[in-house]
Amino acid sequence: MNFLKQKKPLCPATQVTVNEKVFSISEYEIDNTAAQGQSICGYMNQREQLIRYNREQHIQQIKDTILHELLHAIEYDLQLNLTEQQVHAMATNLCAVFWNSDNKPLLDWLMKK
């Protein structure tokens, strides 16, 4: 018998709340050939409240992708009309802030209620 091993999701969170809307988070096999040569790391669907990421990325890129899609959800909800480049720049720079150990005291303080 051929048993397929179910891969454990790389992101431990299965949902996130954005402005009182609960978005599900999950992996998605993205067919990059159908993407007309563009590499797709993830996507967000506002109507269905979904955030999907491609697990075939480095873990740091997956984190960046999920934050990127969260920013899309926020900017869509606020009708900010940001460009893809602006969302990408904000996500990448926020990740740099989060991952810099010098910022740990600030991040710990921000996470406290």
N, C-alpha and C positions, 0 to 999 in steps of 0.2 A: 504494500500500500504506500501511496505517496502522500505524506502529511505535509501540508504547507505550514510553516511557522509564521504565526502572526507577529509582526514587528510591533514592539512597544512604541507608542508615539514619542517623538523627541521633545515635544512641548508637554509638560505635565498638566497644564491648564486646559480645560475643555470648554471654558466660556469666559467671557469678560463683559462687564457692564459699562456701556458708554452712554452717558446722558440718559440714564434709566432704561436703556434698551440692552437686552442681553443678546450678545453675539456668541454663536458657537465657534469654537476654534478646532480645526482638525487638519490632518494631512490630506494631500490631494496629489494624485499622479497626474502631472501636467504633461500633455503631449506637446513638447516644444516644436515638433515638426509642423503641427497644426497652427503654431503661433507665428507662422511666416518668418522664420529665422530669428525671432526675438526670444530671448531667454526669459521665461516667466517664473518668478520666484514665489508669487502668491497672488491672491486676489481677495477683494471684499465685495459682498453683495448686500447692499443696504436694505433692500426690500425683504430678503430672506434672513437678514441678520446673520450672515456667515462670514467667517474669516478662514481662508484656506492657505496653506503653505506647502511648498514642494519640499519633501524630505530629502531630496537628492542635492542638498547643499551642506556646507559646513555649518556647524551648530551656531556659530556667531552670526552667519548670514541668515539663518532661520530666525534668530532673535530680532535682527534688523528688519527682516521681512514682516514679522508679526507687528512690530512697532509701526512700520510703514503703513500697514493695512489699518491699524488702529487710528493713525492720523488721518487716513482717508475717511474713516467712519466719522471722526470728529468734524473734519472740515466739511463733509457732506451735510451733516446735521446742522452745522452753523452757516451753511451756504457761503463759504469763504471763496470758493472758486480758485483754489490753489492749483498751480501747475504740477505735473508729475515731478518735475525737477525740484520744485520747492518742497514737496512732501518728502522726496528722497533725501534732500539735504538736511531737513529737520530730523528725520529718523536716524540717519547716519550720525549726525552730531549729538543727538540725545543718547544714542548708544555709547558714543565716546565718553560722554559725561558719566553715564551709569557704570562703565567698565573701568574708569580711572580710579584706582584705589585712594588717591588723594581726596576724592570727593565722598568717601564713605561716611564721615561724620554728618555732612549735609544730607545725604540720601537717607541715612538712618533717622535723622531728625524729621525729614519730610514724610517718612512712612509712618510715624507715630500719630495716633489720633489725638 
